[in-house]
Amino acid sequence: MKESLLLATAFLFIAGSYSVSAQTSPSREGPPAVLLIVREDIKPGMMARHNRHSATYAGMFGKLGATNHRIAMIPVAGSENEVLYITAAGSFAELEKMSADTDKRMSTASASLTAELDRLDKEAPELHAGMRDLLAVFRPELSYKPGGVAIAQMRYFAVTTVRIRPGQEDLYADLVGNVTNVARDKVKPNYT
């Protein structure tokens, strides 16, 4: 579990700054404190159908007035059958509140909306080869100039996955802080 959390942290925050200020508050800058990351492996040949399925889900959640929002990301290189959904929150309590609010709204949905959501739930296994949920906690010491990127203006992200053996977290943090980030400053000191 700890390895998964560290993987998720490195996965999103080492590659650069990440901010989802539109989801939390307009004045907030820098990466969110907590992320829920849902990784879906889509069965080969099913991506177009999955995209329609996801758009329908998003529409349903819009009709429910759900308070949680997420960013969907698909790779432009690498696996063509992968989707990442990212939900940002200021704390675990905020993430839990968003989830509880969505559950409450779903329990009071109309019969037709409930039937459509049930249909979508039954269709999902035909589309997915696998799914994984990860929780990530922002670690500023593993980041490079957090808060220096205007996420609303970005169209692409570089995502790097780093797998660390158990017990090596401190060594990795030292490497990033004292070697990697120092090298980034030397190569491109105005990087933001």
C-alpha positions as CSV (number, residue, x, y, z in Angstrom):
1,M,0.0,0.0,0.0
2,K,2.8,2.4,0.9
3,E,4.5,1.6,-2.4
4,S,1.3,2.4,-4.3
5,L,0.9,5.7,-2.5
6,L,4.5,6.6,-3.2
7,L,4.1,5.5,-6.8
8,A,1.1,7.7,-7.1
9,T,2.9,10.7,-5.6
10,A,5.9,10.3,-7.8
11,F,3.7,9.6,-10.8
12,L,2.0,13.0,-10.6
13,F,4.2,15.4,-8.8
14,I,7.8,14.6,-9.9
15,A,7.0,15.4,-13.5
16,G,6.3,19.0,-12.6
17,S,3.7,21.1,-11.0
18,Y,0.1,20.2,-11.0
19,S,-2.7,22.5,-10.0
20,V,-6.4,21.9,-10.2
21,S,-7.4,25.3,-8.8
22,A,-10.7,25.4,-10.8
23,Q,-11.9,22.5,-8.8
24,T,-11.1,23.8,-5.3
25,S,-11.0,27.6,-5.2
26,P,-10.1,30.2,-7.9
27,S,-7.4,31.8,-5.7
28,R,-5.7,28.6,-4.8
29,E,-2.3,28.0,-6.6
30,G,-0.1,25.0,-6.7
31,P,-0.8,21.3,-6.5
32,P,-3.7,20.1,-4.5
33,A,-3.0,18.4,-1.2
34,V,-4.7,15.1,-2.1
35,L,-5.6,13.4,-5.3
36,L,-7.8,10.5,-6.1
37,I,-6.4,8.8,-9.2
38,V,-8.5,6.3,-11.0
39,R,-6.6,4.4,-13.7
40,E,-8.6,2.4,-16.2
41,D,-7.2,-0.1,-18.6
42,I,-9.5,-0.3,-21.6
43,K,-9.9,-3.5,-23.6
44,P,-8.3,-3.2,-27.1
45,G,-10.7,-1.9,-29.6
46,M,-13.1,-0.5,-27.0
47,M,-11.7,3.1,-26.5
48,A,-14.4,4.8,-28.7
49,R,-17.2,3.0,-26.9
50,H,-15.5,3.8,-23.6
51,N,-15.4,7.5,-24.5
52,R,-19.1,7.5,-25.2
53,H,-19.7,5.6,-22.0
54,S,-17.7,8.1,-20.0
55,A,-19.4,11.1,-21.6
56,T,-22.8,9.6,-20.7
57,Y,-21.6,9.1,-17.1
58,A,-20.4,12.7,-17.0
59,G,-23.7,13.9,-18.3
60,M,-25.6,11.9,-15.6
61,F,-23.4,13.4,-12.8
62,G,-24.1,16.8,-14.3
63,K,-27.8,16.2,-14.1
64,L,-27.4,15.1,-10.5
65,G,-25.5,18.3,-9.7
66,A,-22.6,16.4,-8.2
67,T,-20.0,18.6,-6.5
68,N,-17.0,16.5,-7.3
69,H,-15.2,17.1,-10.6
70,R,-12.3,15.2,-12.3
71,I,-9.9,15.6,-15.1
72,A,-9.7,12.8,-17.6
73,M,-6.4,12.2,-19.3
74,I,-5.4,9.9,-22.1
75,P,-1.9,9.4,-23.4
76,V,-0.6,10.8,-26.6
77,A,2.2,8.2,-26.5
78,G,2.5,4.9,-24.9
79,S,-0.6,2.7,-24.1
80,E,-3.5,3.8,-26.2
81,N,-5.9,1.8,-24.0
82,E,-5.4,3.7,-20.7
83,V,-7.4,6.5,-19.1
84,L,-6.5,8.4,-15.9
85,Y,-9.2,10.3,-14.0
86,I,-7.9,12.8,-11.3
87,T,-10.0,14.3,-8.6
88,A,-8.4,17.0,-6.5
89,A,-9.1,17.9,-2.9
90,G,-7.6,20.0,-0.1
91,S,-7.7,17.1,2.3
92,F,-8.9,13.5,2.8
93,A,-12.0,14.9,4.6
94,E,-12.9,17.1,1.6
95,L,-12.5,14.1,-0.7
96,E,-14.7,12.0,1.6
97,K,-17.3,14.8,1.7
98,M,-17.4,15.0,-2.1
99,S,-17.9,11.2,-2.3
100,A,-20.7,11.3,0.4
101,D,-22.4,14.2,-1.4
102,T,-22.4,12.3,-4.7
103,D,-23.7,9.1,-3.0
104,K,-26.5,11.1,-1.5
105,R,-27.4,12.7,-4.8
106,M,-27.4,9.3,-6.5
107,S,-29.7,7.9,-3.8
108,T,-32.3,10.6,-4.6
109,A,-32.1,10.3,-8.4
110,S,-35.2,9.8,-10.5
111,A,-36.2,6.4,-11.6
112,S,-35.1,7.0,-15.2
113,L,-31.7,8.4,-14.1
114,T,-31.2,5.4,-11.8
115,A,-32.1,3.0,-14.6
116,E,-29.6,4.7,-16.9
117,L,-26.8,4.6,-14.2
118,D,-27.6,0.9,-13.6
119,R,-27.2,0.3,-17.4
120,L,-23.9,2.1,-17.5
121,D,-22.7,0.1,-14.4
122,K,-23.5,-3.2,-16.2
123,E,-21.8,-2.1,-19.4
124,A,-18.5,-1.2,-17.7
125,P,-17.0,-4.7,-17.4
126,E,-17.3,-5.1,-21.2
127,L,-15.0,-2.1,-21.6
128,H,-12.4,-2.5,-18.9
129,A,-9.5,-4.9,-18.7
130,G,-8.7,-3.5,-15.2
131,M,-9.1,-0.6,-12.9
132,R,-7.1,0.8,-10.0
133,D,-7.8,3.6,-7.5
134,L,-4.8,5.4,-5.9
135,L,-4.7,8.1,-3.3
136,A,-1.8,10.5,-3.7
137,V,-0.5,13.1,-1.1
138,F,1.4,16.1,-2.3
139,R,5.0,16.1,-1.2
140,P,6.7,19.4,-1.9
141,E,10.2,18.0,-1.4
142,L,9.7,15.8,-4.4
143,S,8.4,18.6,-6.6
144,Y,10.1,21.1,-8.8
145,K,8.8,24.6,-8.4
146,P,5.3,23.7,-7.4
147,G,2.7,26.4,-8.2
148,G,4.7,27.7,-11.1
149,V,2.3,26.3,-13.8
150,A,-1.1,27.7,-14.8
151,I,-3.0,24.5,-15.2
152,A,-5.9,26.2,-16.9
153,Q,-3.6,27.1,-19.8
154,M,-2.0,23.6,-20.2
155,R,-3.1,21.1,-22.8
156,Y,-0.5,18.4,-22.2
157,F,1.3,16.8,-19.1
158,A,4.4,14.8,-18.9
159,V,3.7,12.0,-16.5
160,T,6.6,9.9,-15.1
161,T,6.1,6.7,-13.2
162,V,8.8,5.9,-10.6
163,R,8.7,2.7,-8.7
164,I,10.7,2.7,-5.5
165,R,11.6,-0.4,-3.4
166,P,10.2,-0.4,0.1
167,G,12.5,1.3,2.5
168,Q,14.1,3.5,-0.1
169,E,11.8,6.5,0.1
170,D,14.3,8.7,2.0
171,L,17.1,7.9,-0.4
172,Y,14.8,8.7,-3.4
173,A,13.7,12.0,-1.8
174,D,17.4,12.9,-1.2
175,L,18.2,12.1,-4.8
176,V,15.4,14.3,-6.1
177,G,16.1,17.2,-3.8
178,N,19.9,17.3,-4.1
179,V,20.6,16.0,-7.5
180,T,17.6,16.0,-9.9
181,N,16.1,19.4,-9.0
182,V,19.6,21.0,-8.8
183,A,20.3,19.7,-12.3
184,R,17.0,21.1,-13.5
185,D,18.0,24.5,-12.2
186,K,21.3,24.3,-14.0
187,V,19.9,23.2,-17.3
188,K,16.9,25.6,-17.4
189,P,16.9,28.0,-14.5
190,N,13.7,29.8,-15.6
191,Y,11.7,26.6,-15.9
192,T,8.1,27.0,-14.7
